[in-house]
Amino acid sequence: MRSWRAISGAGIDGLTLRETPAPVPGPGEVLVAVRAVSLSFRELLVLRGTYVLPVKPDLVPVSDGAGEVVALGPGVQRTRVGDRVIAGLFPSWLDGPFGPEHLPQLGGSLDGMLAELVVLPESALVPVPQHLSFAEAATLPCAAVTAWNALSGVHAGDTVVTLGTGGVSLFAVQFAELLGAQVLATTSAHDKAQRLKALGAHEVLNHRTTPDWPAEVRKSTGGRGADRVVDVVGDLSRSLRAVAVSGQVALVGFVGGDVPAFDPRVLFGTGASVRSIAVGSQAQFQAMNRAIEVNRLRPVVDREFAFEDAVQAFRYYEDEQPLGKVVIMVG
């Protein structure tokens, strides 16, 4: 089989395509023929050597992928050959709070999905929603589960603020609308504003022409502020100015690169909480997939690349700021 290999810190130029013997599933494991993978910002961090969690040497990169089961190891109970499946990013995090025992992760301390064949624990797999293609299903494990987790506890009638048009933010717009929330989204481009409204945003704020977007959020909510802010930038000062008393900022990441200075007295003055989001458990993944299937929700895919063109896919993702997920078709 063929697999792409990466060295953390070597960047996109360090990606190499290699041929190796096909893996064999052991007890409780399944062999999956990967059909599609999708790229997330974490993949660039892994390649740059700036990812916050351990990364193994000579890594098969990319955490997000979907495929078809082609062989079973001894003791496999639920899975059948031919099942369409998606792998969870943290294979051992089945349910409950995240703990250090759950740190092993695909495309980091464990080999990932950018290969023709992968062996995975049966417990790491969830079924593909019936109406989704492999390309669409491959977009779910990191960005979608993160957005679903970030919106935990949101109810119909709540106000949710999303920042930008990255993968997590787009899913957050779709899920918040699905949950019956009022969605206020930020972006810096007119064409992206129209796409956000089409996905379910009720109002879109241009953060470039209106840098004080928290004031606009308060104006739109009658001075109350948002019940939930999904912050993928790490600009806590602004997010806390936009959130309601006893609201919550779901801190997802730092896609802007630079982390603004933060005065903790701002947090104390809001009465709000800040919750860091570490993707989500298999139970959350399954609950999200049920909601996706029942509501026939479709992920936003920007562009697909061939397996042999994985390097170009990474460069496109890094350079073009796509609106939607970048997918690599494997088989």
C-alpha positions as a printed Julia matrix, in Angstrom:
331×3 Matrix{Float64}:
   0.0     0.0    0.0
   0.99    3.65  -0.33
   1.05    6.21   2.45
   2.23    9.77   2.82
   4.83   10.39   5.53
   5.7    13.56   7.4
   8.35   14.81   9.81
   7.05   17.34  12.29
   8.94   20.59  11.78
   9.87   19.86   8.16
   6.78   21.62   6.8
   4.89   20.71   3.66
   8.19   20.12   1.83
   8.83   17.2    4.19
   5.88   15.17   2.89
   6.95   12.01   1.04
   4.97    9.21  -0.61
   6.1     5.73   0.38
   5.12    2.12  -0.4
   4.97   -0.38   2.48
   3.4    -3.8    3.18
  -0.32   -3.72   3.88
  -1.09   -3.77   7.63
  -2.95   -6.68   9.25
  -5.63   -6.1   11.92
  -5.02   -7.62  15.35
  -7.53   -8.49  18.08
 -10.34   -5.92  18.27
  -9.01   -4.09  15.2
 -10.33   -3.53  11.68
  -8.62   -2.83   8.37
 -10.07    0.21   6.6
  -9.56    1.14   2.95
  -9.41    4.92   3.21
 -11.54    6.69   0.61
 -11.09   10.33   1.6
  -9.33   12.55   4.14
  -9.77   16.23   4.92
  -7.36   18.9    6.14
  -7.69   20.99   9.29
  -5.51   23.72  10.76
  -4.0    21.22  13.18
  -2.35   19.47  10.22
  -0.37   22.61   9.4
   0.68   22.9   13.05
   1.88   19.28  12.99
   3.95   19.89   9.84
   5.35   23.16  11.2
   6.4    21.53  14.46
   4.19   23.83  16.57
   1.45   21.39  17.56
   0.74   21.39  21.31
   0.57   17.59  21.69
   3.26   14.94  21.03
   3.96   13.92  17.43
   5.65   10.64  16.55
   8.58   10.56  14.12
   8.01    9.37  10.55
   4.31   10.08  10.85
   1.42    9.15   8.57
  -0.31   12.56   8.85
  -3.93   13.77   8.91
  -6.43   12.89  11.62
  -9.64   13.09   9.57
 -10.66   10.32   7.24
 -13.46    8.02   6.12
 -13.39    4.69   4.37
 -14.7     1.17   3.97
 -13.99   -1.82   6.22
 -12.17   -4.54   4.25
 -11.0    -6.99   6.95
 -11.66   -7.81  10.61
  -9.33   -8.9   13.38
 -10.25  -11.51  16.0
 -12.91  -10.46  18.5
 -14.5    -7.67  16.46
 -18.16   -7.51  17.53
 -20.17   -4.78  15.77
 -18.35   -4.01  12.56
 -18.82   -5.83   9.26
 -16.81   -5.93   6.05
 -18.25   -3.3    3.74
 -19.3    -0.88   6.51
 -18.67    2.79   5.74
 -16.89    4.27   8.75
 -15.2     7.38  10.13
 -12.38    7.35  12.67
 -12.46    9.5   15.8
  -9.43   11.73  16.34
  -8.88   10.45  19.92
  -9.5     6.68  19.52
  -9.64    5.9   23.26
 -11.93    8.8   24.29
 -15.25    7.01  24.26
 -17.27    9.17  26.66
 -17.06   11.42  29.7
 -14.48   14.15  30.38
 -11.2    14.31  28.53
  -8.21   12.97  30.48
  -4.5    12.28  29.97
  -5.3     8.66  29.12
  -7.02    9.94  25.98
  -4.05   11.87  24.59
  -3.05    9.33  21.89
  -4.42   10.78  18.66
  -4.5    10.03  14.97
  -2.1    12.08  12.89
  -0.08   13.0   16.01
   1.23   10.45  18.51
  -0.46    7.78  16.34
  -0.27    7.36  12.58
  -3.1     9.11  10.77
  -5.32    8.56   7.77
  -3.35    9.74   4.72
  -2.78    6.18   3.52
  -4.54    3.68   1.32
  -5.04    1.24   4.21
  -5.12    1.81   7.98
  -5.67   -0.45  10.98
  -7.86    1.02  13.73
  -9.5    -0.19  16.94
 -13.15   -1.04  16.37
 -14.02    1.33  19.23
 -12.53    4.26  17.29
 -15.06    3.98  14.45
 -18.48    5.53  13.92
 -20.79    4.89  10.95
 -20.94    7.37   8.08
 -24.31    9.21   7.99
 -26.23    7.5    5.21
 -26.73   10.56   2.99
 -23.08   11.66   3.02
 -20.36   10.8    0.52
 -16.94    9.67   1.72
 -15.6    13.15   0.91
 -18.26   14.79   3.09
 -17.84   12.24   5.89
 -14.09   12.84   6.0
 -14.7    16.46   7.04
 -16.32   15.52  10.36
 -13.82   14.15  12.95
 -11.95   17.33  13.92
 -13.79   20.48  12.82
 -17.36   19.21  13.09
 -16.98   17.39  16.42
 -15.17   20.44  17.82
 -18.03   22.7   16.76
 -20.61   20.29  18.17
 -18.76   20.14  21.51
 -18.37   23.95  21.53
 -22.16   24.3   21.28
 -22.93   21.82  24.06
 -25.77   23.24  26.15
 -26.98   25.72  23.52
 -30.77   25.88  23.32
 -33.34   27.18  20.87
 -33.55   30.96  21.16
 -29.97   31.4   22.39
 -27.59   33.73  20.56
 -24.35   32.24  19.22
 -21.4    34.2   17.79
 -18.95   32.51  15.4
 -15.66   34.01  14.23
 -14.45   33.74  10.64
 -15.05   31.08   8.01
 -12.73   28.23   8.95
 -13.96   24.66   9.23
 -15.01   24.83  12.89
 -16.8    28.15  12.39
 -18.78   26.93   9.36
 -19.92   23.83  11.21
 -20.78   25.99  14.25
 -23.03   28.16  12.07
 -24.79   25.08  10.66
 -25.2    23.35  14.03
 -26.32   26.49  15.87
 -28.98   27.11  13.23
 -30.01   23.46  13.47
 -30.38   23.86  17.28
 -32.66   26.88  16.8
 -30.15   29.51  17.95
 -29.79   33.02  16.55
 -26.41   33.1   14.79
 -24.18   36.19  14.48
 -21.1    35.48  12.38
 -18.01   37.56  11.63
 -15.95   37.66   8.44
 -13.92   40.16   6.42
 -15.23   39.44   2.91
 -18.57   40.27   1.28
 -18.77   37.03  -0.72
 -18.14   34.97   2.39
 -20.84   36.92   4.21
 -23.35   35.75   1.64
 -22.25   32.14   2.07
 -22.54   32.42   5.86
 -26.11   33.67   5.53
 -26.91   30.81   3.18
 -25.63   28.36   5.82
 -27.84   29.84   8.54
 -26.25   33.0    9.94
 -28.93   35.56  10.76
 -26.5    38.49  10.77
 -22.92   38.84   9.54
 -20.49   41.43  10.91
 -17.43   42.55   8.94
 -14.64   42.54  11.52
 -12.32   44.45   9.19
 -14.6    47.44   8.68
 -16.12   47.07  12.15
 -13.25   46.07  14.45
 -15.44   46.69  17.5
 -17.7    43.79  16.58
 -18.46   43.01  20.26
 -20.31   46.35  20.47
 -22.35   45.34  17.42
 -23.15   41.99  19.05
 -24.45   43.8   22.12
 -26.47   46.17  19.97
 -28.02   43.22  18.11
 -28.93   41.53  21.39
 -30.41   44.59  23.08
 -27.3    45.06  25.22
 -27.4    41.55  26.66
 -24.59   39.89  24.7
 -24.32   36.39  23.24
 -25.02   33.21  25.16
 -22.11   31.46  23.44
 -19.07   32.73  21.54
 -17.14   30.11  19.54
 -13.65   31.64  19.55
 -11.22   30.09  17.06
  -8.89   33.13  17.23
  -8.0    33.22  20.93
  -8.96   36.89  21.27
 -10.53   36.44  24.68
 -10.75   40.15  25.47
 -13.09   40.77  22.54
 -14.99   37.52  22.98
 -15.67   38.33  26.64
 -16.9    41.79  25.68
 -19.42   40.11  23.36
 -20.66   37.4   25.75
 -23.61   37.73  28.12
 -23.37   37.57  31.9
 -23.16   33.86  32.78
 -22.61   33.09  29.09
 -19.74   31.0   27.79
 -16.77   31.45  25.48
 -15.82   28.15  23.83
 -12.09   28.55  23.2
 -11.21   26.41  20.2
  -7.8    27.63  19.04
  -5.52   30.34  17.77
  -5.8    30.37  13.99
  -4.56   33.94  13.79
  -1.14   32.87  15.07
  -0.57   35.79  17.43
  -2.26   35.49  20.81
  -3.5    38.89  22.06
  -2.67   39.92  25.6
  -5.4    39.14  28.1
  -6.29   40.84  31.38
  -7.96   38.25  33.67
  -9.93   41.03  35.34
 -12.02   41.16  32.16
 -13.13   37.58  32.81
 -13.98   38.35  36.42
 -16.04   41.35  35.36
 -18.22   39.41  32.92
 -19.48   36.59  35.12
 -18.98   34.38  32.07
 -16.97   31.19  31.74
 -14.27   30.14  29.28
 -14.13   26.47  28.26
 -11.28   25.08  26.18
 -12.39   22.56  23.56
 -10.38   19.4   22.81
 -12.43   18.1   19.86
 -14.85   15.59  21.47
 -15.56   12.03  22.54
 -16.9     9.15  20.48
 -20.26    9.58  22.24
 -20.38   13.22  21.1
 -19.35   12.15  17.59
 -22.23    9.66  17.44
 -24.76   12.18  18.78
 -23.59   14.73  16.21
 -23.91   12.19  13.4
 -27.49   11.4   14.44
 -28.32   15.11  14.24
 -26.6    15.38  10.85
 -28.49   12.38   9.5
 -31.92   13.37  10.82
 -31.57   16.93   9.5
 -29.84   15.91   6.24
 -27.1    18.43   6.94
 -24.29   18.55   4.39
 -20.74   19.72   5.16
 -19.22   22.45   3.01
 -16.45   21.08   0.75
 -14.34   23.68  -1.05
 -12.16   21.48  -3.27
 -11.06   17.88  -3.8
  -7.56   16.69  -4.71
  -6.2    13.31  -5.84
  -4.13   11.2   -3.44
  -1.0    11.79  -5.53
  -1.56   15.55  -5.24
  -1.53   15.7   -1.43
   1.31   18.25  -1.37
  -0.68   20.59  -3.64
  -3.71   20.09  -1.39
  -1.73   21.19   1.67
  -0.37   24.22  -0.18
  -3.83   25.18  -1.39
  -5.22   24.88   2.13
  -2.39   26.98   3.56
  -2.38   29.72   0.9
  -5.93   30.18  -0.37
  -8.05   30.47   2.8
 -10.76   28.25   1.33
 -14.37   28.53   2.39
 -15.1    24.92   3.22
 -13.04   21.81   3.71
 -10.17   20.69   1.49
 -10.48   16.96   0.78
  -7.94   14.46  -0.57
  -9.57   11.49  -2.32
  -7.62    8.3   -1.6
  -9.34    5.41  -3.29
